[in-house]
Amino acid sequence: MPYAFIFDMDGVLIDSNPTHKIALQQFCEKHGYHLTEQQLREKIYGRTNRDWLLNLFGNLSDATLRQYADEKEALFRTLYTDIKPMDGLLSFLEKLDQQRVPRAIATSAPRANVDFTLLHTGTERFFPTILDDSFVSQGKPNPEIYLKSAAALQFEPARCVVFEDSLAGVRAGKAAGCKVVGVTTTHTPEELHETDLTIDNFVDLEPEWLVSKLF
């Protein structure tokens, strides 16, 4: 299959945003900030820790940014005790693997969260190419991470399929020139209107059918 598939992680490989929400609320309350649902959806989901921390707290030193990011993500990993892959994901990844479809993860999360996710979902072997927040200078919705992922897979962005749940991620994928499949864990299909296609999960999803709908 002459296409590559690039996966966001949170809200795509795992339905982790409900736990991220709890961790974010607890973290913000500890630091004297009341977080609204609108801020979560518009200013945080899909973005790097650096970007959302600066969005909420204003100017912070690099040392404080690292401290806050590490604190919030450690809290998330402590809270997320029932981690499991998205419905149908393992079967879908097996199909891609059997067809030798190139794959990558392109996430705004830190590497510690990526390792945590892959370990607990048993999906390490499916993703030889991983780009986390340390690979980019500009987070989503900037297209940098998807342009770099396509380059790492040696594919033109126009021949890459991106799976995203956040508005920032969708816009990053589209700006890179990729086809974007919206996963409706975080936003409704109506809110994901900029995508090329939306899915609820990966149950019974066939790579050939997906490609036929996108290209």
SEVO-291209 format. One record per residue (C-alpha): z, y, x. Coordinates in pm, 1 decimal, always signed. Each point is the difference from the previous one (the first is absolute). Layout:
// SEVO-291209
REC       up    north     east
REC        Z        Y        X
...
***
This chain:
// SEVO-291209
REC       up    north     east
REC     +0.0     +0.0     +0.0
REC   -113.4   +325.8   +166.8
REC   +301.1   +198.8   -115.4
REC   +353.3    +61.9   +126.6
REC   +314.8    +23.7   -211.7
REC   +278.4   +244.8    +88.7
REC   +338.9    -20.5   -169.9
REC   +269.7   +258.4    -42.1
REC   +339.5   -172.9     +6.7
REC   +265.3   +144.4   -233.8
REC   -113.4    -36.5   -359.2
REC   -293.5   -221.0   +103.5
REC   +120.0   -297.9   +203.7
REC   +346.6    +31.1   -153.4
REC   +131.8   +186.4   -303.3
REC   +255.4   +185.1   +209.7
REC     -7.8   +350.5   -143.5
REC   +286.6    -60.4   -247.4
REC   +221.2    -83.1   +299.1
REC   -138.7   +290.4   +200.5
REC    +89.6   +223.0   -294.8
REC   +364.0   -112.8     +7.3
REC    +17.2    +39.6   +377.7
REC   -156.1   +346.1    -17.1
REC   +235.3   +114.1   -275.6
REC   +306.4   -123.6   +188.1
REC   -121.1   +152.1   +325.4
REC    -78.8   +337.7   -157.7
REC   +329.1    +16.1   -188.8
REC   +186.4    -68.5   +323.7
REC   -180.3   +294.1   +159.1
REC    +51.0   +235.3   -294.3
REC   -343.9    -18.2   -156.9
REC    -70.3    -94.9   -362.3
REC   -327.0   -192.5    -16.3
REC   -213.0    +14.9   -315.6
REC   -243.6   -261.4   -128.3
REC   -285.4   +247.4    +37.3
REC    +83.6    +57.4   +366.1
REC     +6.2   -374.6    +59.5
REC   -343.3    -49.5   -148.4
REC   -166.7   +311.8   +137.6
REC   +169.2    +70.5   +333.5
REC   +136.5   -329.6   +130.9
REC   -181.1   -317.9   -106.4
REC   -274.7    -87.5   +245.8
REC   +104.4   +255.4   +260.6
REC   +153.8    -41.6   +343.3
REC   +371.7    +59.7    +44.3
REC    -75.8   +306.6   +208.3
REC   -214.9   +153.9   -273.8
REC   +233.6    -56.6   -293.6
REC   +310.9   +100.1   +194.0
REC   -162.2   +329.5    +96.6
REC   -122.3    +42.8   -359.2
REC   +354.9    -30.4   -134.4
REC   +226.3   +133.8   +273.7
REC   -221.0   +255.3   +172.9
REC     +7.0    +41.2   +376.3
REC   +188.6   -278.2   +176.6
REC    +21.7    -76.8   +368.7
REC   -179.0   -309.2   +128.6
REC   +335.9   -162.3    +69.4
REC   +119.0    +63.7   -356.5
REC   -329.3   -125.9   -142.2
REC    +38.1   -326.6   +189.8
REC   +364.5    -31.4   -102.4
REC    -73.0    +63.7   -368.4
REC   -300.7   -233.6     -3.6
REC   +191.4   -282.8   +167.9
REC   +293.7    +48.4   -236.4
REC   -210.9     -9.4   -313.8
REC   -205.2   -303.5   +108.2
REC   +306.9   -195.7   +110.3
REC   +147.7    +67.3   -343.9
REC   -321.6   -122.2   -163.5
REC     -0.7   -326.0   +197.0
REC   +365.6    -58.6    -89.3
REC    -64.4    +55.3   -371.1
REC   -320.9   -204.0    -23.3
REC   +143.8   -350.4    -28.4
REC   -253.4   -156.0   -240.3
REC   -316.8    +73.2   +195.1
REC   -303.3   -203.9   -103.3
REC   -377.6    +40.9    +19.7
REC   -189.8   +161.9   -284.4
REC   -106.6   -244.5   -270.5
REC   -312.1   -186.2   +111.0
REC     -1.3   +155.3   +347.3
REC    +40.9   -318.1   +204.6
REC   -284.7   -174.4   -180.8
REC   -223.6   +304.7    +41.3
REC    +77.5    +25.5   +371.8
REC    -74.2   -371.3    +40.8
REC   -342.6    +55.1   -156.7
REC    -71.0   +290.9   +233.8
REC   +114.5   -207.0   +295.8
REC   -220.3   -293.6    -95.3
REC   -297.6   +234.4    -28.9
REC    +92.0   +167.1   +330.5
REC    +15.7   +343.1   -157.5
REC   +143.6   +251.0   +252.2
REC   +333.6   +142.1   -115.8
REC   +244.4   +270.4   +101.8
REC   +319.5   +166.9   -115.2
REC     -3.5   +380.9     -5.8
REC   +343.4   +127.2    -96.1
REC   +205.8   +316.8    +19.5
REC   +306.3   -216.1    +64.8
REC   +160.1    -54.5   +343.2
REC    -61.7   -322.1   +190.0
REC   +351.3   -128.9    -72.9
REC    -84.1     -4.5   -371.7
REC   -334.0   -169.5    +65.6
REC   +165.6   -277.8   +200.7
REC   +269.2    -34.2   -268.2
REC   -263.9    -31.0   -273.7
REC   -226.9   -246.1   +178.7
REC   +291.5   -220.0   +104.5
REC   +151.2    -24.9   -347.5
REC   -332.1    -51.6   -179.2
REC   -146.8   -245.7   +250.0
REC   -316.1   +205.9    +41.5
REC     +4.9    +67.4   +375.6
REC   -296.9   -225.5    +75.2
REC   -228.7   +182.6   -240.6
REC    +16.4   +336.2   +177.2
REC   -100.9     +5.2   +366.8
REC    -69.7   +373.4    -30.9
REC   +286.1   +229.4   -102.2
REC    +16.7   +379.1     +6.7
REC   +337.7   +153.5    -83.9
REC   +125.1   +358.6     +1.9
REC     +4.9    +11.2   +380.1
REC   -380.7    -22.9    +12.8
REC    -69.8   +333.9   -166.1
REC    +72.4   +365.1    +58.7
REC    -81.1    +85.7   -361.5
REC   +127.3   -213.4   -286.4
REC   -161.8    -76.9   -333.4
REC   -174.5   +169.7   -185.5
REC   -169.4    +78.7   +331.7
REC   -257.2   -279.0    +56.9
REC    +98.9    -58.1   +364.0
REC   +169.0   -337.4    -52.8
REC   -295.0   -143.0   -193.0
REC   -256.7   +131.6   +244.4
REC   +197.3   -158.0   +284.6
REC    +43.2   -326.2   -192.7
REC   -373.4    -24.9    -65.5
REC    -68.6    +69.0   +367.7
REC   +253.6   -264.0   +105.8
REC   -180.8   -253.8   -219.5
REC   -337.6   +124.0   +131.7
REC   -127.6    +83.8   -347.9
REC   -143.5   +316.9   -144.8
REC   +243.8   +147.6   -255.8
REC   -267.1    -31.9   -269.6
REC    +22.1   -378.6    +39.9
REC   +379.3    -10.5    -26.9
REC   +204.4    -73.3   -312.1
REC   +339.2   +172.7     -8.6
REC   +288.2   -115.1   -222.4
REC   +235.7   +285.5    -88.1
REC   +271.8    +82.8   -251.6
REC    +84.2   +363.0    +81.9
REC   -196.1   +314.2    -76.2
REC    +24.4   +110.8   +362.8
REC   -131.7   -336.7   +115.0
REC   -285.2     -2.9   -249.9
REC   -110.1   +343.2   +115.5
REC    +21.0   -109.6   +363.4
REC   -218.9   -302.0    -65.9
REC   -256.8   +198.5   -195.3
REC     -7.5   +277.6   +259.8
REC    -69.2   -263.3   +266.1
REC   -302.4   -116.3   -198.6
REC   +142.3   -338.8   -101.5
REC     -9.7   -173.5   -335.8
REC   +350.2    +17.7   -147.9
REC   +168.3   -250.1   -231.2
REC   +307.3   +142.2   -171.6
REC   +298.5   -230.5    -50.6
REC   +197.9   +113.0   -304.7
REC   +352.2    -51.3   +131.7
REC    +79.4   +368.9    +48.5
REC   -251.1   +183.1   -220.4
REC   -186.9    -75.4   -320.9
REC   -374.6    -72.2     -2.0
REC    -48.7   +346.2   -147.6
REC   +188.6   +159.3   +288.5
REC   -209.0   -204.9   +244.1
REC   -325.4   +134.7   -142.6
REC   -130.8    +88.1   +347.1
REC    -21.8   -369.8    +91.9
REC   -310.3   -215.1    -34.6
REC   +191.4   -274.5   -182.1
REC   +358.6    -76.3   -102.8
REC   +191.7   -328.7     -5.8
REC   +353.0    -89.1   -109.3
REC    +41.6   -268.5   +267.4
REC   -202.0   -260.7   +190.4
REC    +27.5   -288.5   -247.6
REC   -334.0   -185.9    -29.2
REC   -175.6   +276.1   +194.1
REC   -318.3   -123.6   +166.5
REC   -137.1   +182.9   +305.9
REC   -360.8    -46.8   -112.2
REC    +68.7   +145.9   -344.8
REC   +179.5   +294.4   +155.4
REC   -287.6    +75.8   +234.9
REC   -250.8    -28.8   -286.2
REC   +190.9   +268.6   -189.5
REC    +29.7   +236.3   +295.8
REC   -334.0    -18.0   +181.5
***
